[in-house]
Amino acid sequence: MPIPKWTIKGIVDDYDECGCCGRRGLKRTVALMPLDADGNEDGTAEDVVYYGTSCAARALGWRQATVTLTAHAAQAERDQRDAYARRMLSIYAPVESAPVRDKARVYYGRNQPQRNTDVKATEEVAKLLAEARATLADTTTGPARPSRIEDFRRYVVIFTRDRHIHLVRRVPEDEAKRKEQAAAQRRADEIRGSVLVVAALDGEAAREVAYADDLTRQWNTKAWQATHA
């Protein structure tokens, strides 16, 4: 069976013109990465082409429905990688310049089995951050996504009495933020819970920070204050 010339990377709505037939006004296009003779990806984001689903089906020799399903699945995987990258950045970017001891405590606190092994926390944190930034900088299926501490936003996190997260809500960057936090505190009081305010790249990452240890949250606060002084 011949090896396909392309592999599907995802489905996007940023490009509405088919790179094969030139048709415009498409609701979505399929991102295709070229393959080499051995079936390995042979290019970067700049080499990706964007075809309509019918042209992508012809290029791959597949049915159009199969192309659409495969493209959506590939995009879902991409979105999951992005979400993981945002969580890693929200946890570890604030401790990137922290003293080695604090960086190690944060890393090993989340990776207990690696404590007292040959795994060096400073190297692992650097690796995680580099991979996360590369993931969010990849423009294969869309523009680069926010990845800097300056891109963090504040979230109010309401815990129930038994320390489960009841609600996560973005704190507005204006006068309304005080009202938002006051409302969150009232809601926490109603359920006999508590409130935390953390900085993160999105709401799911904010949950990760909120559930982290005290040292992680301390550095999270320091990073936010340093970039918004």
KAHUBEL-V819318 format. One record per pair of residues at least 12 apart in sequence whose ideal C-beta (glycine too) atoms are under 7 Angstrom apart, sorted by the first residue. I is the first residue (numbers start at 1). GAP is how many residues later the second one is. D is the distance in Angstrom with one decimal. If there is no record, write none. Layout:
I:GAP:D ; I:GAP:D
This chain:
3:32:6.6 ; 3:36:4.4 ; 4:31:6.6 ; 4:56:5.4 ; 5:29:6.6 ; 5:30:6.0 ; 5:54:6.7 ; 6:26:4.1 ; 6:27:6.6 ; 6:28:6.2 ; 6:29:6.3 ; 6:53:5.7 ; 6:54:6.0 ; 7:26:5.2 ; 7:28:5.7 ; 7:34:6.4 ; 8:22:6.0 ; 8:24:6.2 ; 8:62:5.1 ; 8:63:5.1 ; 8:66:5.1 ; 9:22:4.2 ; 9:23:6.9 ; 9:24:5.1 ; 9:39:6.3 ; 9:65:5.8 ; 9:131:4.9 ; 9:132:5.8 ; 10:21:4.9 ; 10:61:6.2 ; 10:64:4.8 ; 10:65:3.7 ; 10:68:5.2 ; 10:130:6.9 ; 10:131:3.7 ; 11:17:5.3 ; 11:19:5.5 ; 11:20:7.0 ; 11:60:3.8 ; 11:61:5.8 ; 11:64:5.1 ; 12:16:6.5 ; 12:17:6.0 ; 12:19:5.8 ; 12:38:6.9 ; 12:129:4.9 ; 12:130:5.6 ; 13:14:6.7 ; 13:15:5.1 ; 14:128:5.3 ; 14:129:7.0 ; 15:14:4.8 ; 15:35:4.2 ; 18:33:5.4 ; 18:34:4.0 ; 18:37:5.4 ; 19:30:4.3 ; 19:31:5.1 ; 19:32:5.7 ; 20:31:4.8 ; 20:35:3.9 ; 20:39:6.9 ; 21:34:5.5 ; 23:29:5.9 ; 26:26:5.2 ; 29:21:4.0 ; 29:22:6.1 ; 29:23:6.0 ; 30:20:7.0 ; 30:21:5.4 ; 30:23:5.9 ; 30:26:4.1 ; 30:37:6.2 ; 30:41:4.7 ; 31:17:5.2 ; 31:19:5.8 ; 31:109:5.9 ; 31:110:4.9 ; 32:16:6.5 ; 32:17:5.1 ; 32:19:6.0 ; 32:24:6.2 ; 32:27:6.8 ; 33:14:6.9 ; 33:15:5.4 ; 34:13:5.8 ; 45:93:6.2 ; 45:94:4.5 ; 45:95:4.6 ; 48:92:5.4 ; 53:14:5.4 ; 53:15:5.4 ; 75:66:6.3 ; 78:63:5.8 ; 81:54:5.3 ; 82:53:6.3 ; 82:54:6.3 ; 82:63:6.2 ; 83:121:6.0 ; 85:47:3.8 ; 85:50:4.1 ; 85:51:5.2 ; 86:115:4.0 ; 86:116:5.4 ; 86:119:4.6 ; 87:117:6.7 ; 87:118:4.7 ; 87:121:4.7 ; 88:40:5.0 ; 88:41:7.0 ; 88:44:4.4 ; 89:40:6.7 ; 89:43:4.9 ; 89:58:5.9 ; 89:112:6.0 ; 90:62:6.9 ; 90:110:3.9 ; 90:111:5.3 ; 90:115:3.8 ; 90:118:6.3 ; 90:119:5.5 ; 91:117:6.1 ; 91:118:6.4 ; 91:121:6.4 ; 91:125:6.3 ; 92:33:5.1 ; 92:36:5.7 ; 92:37:5.6 ; 93:36:6.2 ; 93:56:5.3 ; 93:130:6.9 ; 94:55:6.7 ; 94:125:4.3 ; 94:126:4.9 ; 94:128:6.7 ; 94:129:3.6 ; 95:30:6.9 ; 95:124:4.8 ; 96:29:6.9 ; 96:33:6.2 ; 98:121:5.7 ; 100:22:5.9 ; 102:113:6.2 ; 102:117:6.8 ; 103:18:5.8 ; 103:19:5.9 ; 103:22:5.8 ; 104:17:4.0 ; 105:110:5.6 ; 106:109:5.9 ; 106:110:5.1 ; 107:14:3.9 ; 107:17:6.0 ; 107:18:5.5 ; 108:13:6.0 ; 109:104:5.1 ; 132:15:7.0 ; 133:14:5.1 ; 146:55:6.1 ; 149:74:5.1 ; 149:78:5.2 ; 150:77:5.1 ; 151:50:6.3 ; 152:47:4.1 ; 152:48:5.9 ; 152:49:6.1 ; 152:72:6.2 ; 153:17:6.0 ; 153:46:6.9 ; 154:17:4.1 ; 154:43:5.7 ; 154:45:5.4 ; 154:70:6.9 ; 155:13:5.5 ; 155:14:6.6 ; 155:15:5.7 ; 155:16:6.3 ; 155:43:5.8 ; 155:45:6.0 ; 155:48:6.1 ; 155:51:3.7 ; 156:13:5.3 ; 156:15:5.4 ; 156:24:6.4 ; 156:25:5.7 ; 156:28:4.4 ; 156:39:6.2 ; 156:41:5.3 ; 157:39:4.6 ; 157:41:6.2 ; 157:49:6.2 ; 157:53:4.2 ; 158:26:5.6 ; 158:29:5.8 ; 158:30:5.0 ; 158:35:5.8 ; 158:37:5.7 ; 159:34:4.8 ; 159:35:4.9 ; 160:31:5.7 ; 160:33:4.7 ; 161:30:6.8 ; 161:31:4.6 ; 161:32:5.5 ; 165:42:5.8 ; 165:45:6.5 ; 166:25:6.3 ; 166:27:6.1 ; 168:35:4.8 ; 168:38:5.4 ; 168:39:5.8 ; 169:15:6.8 ; 170:33:7.0 ; 171:26:6.6 ; 181:16:6.8 ; 196:14:5.2 ; 198:12:5.3 ; 198:19:6.5 ; 198:22:5.7 ; 199:21:5.6 ; 199:24:6.8 ; 199:25:4.0
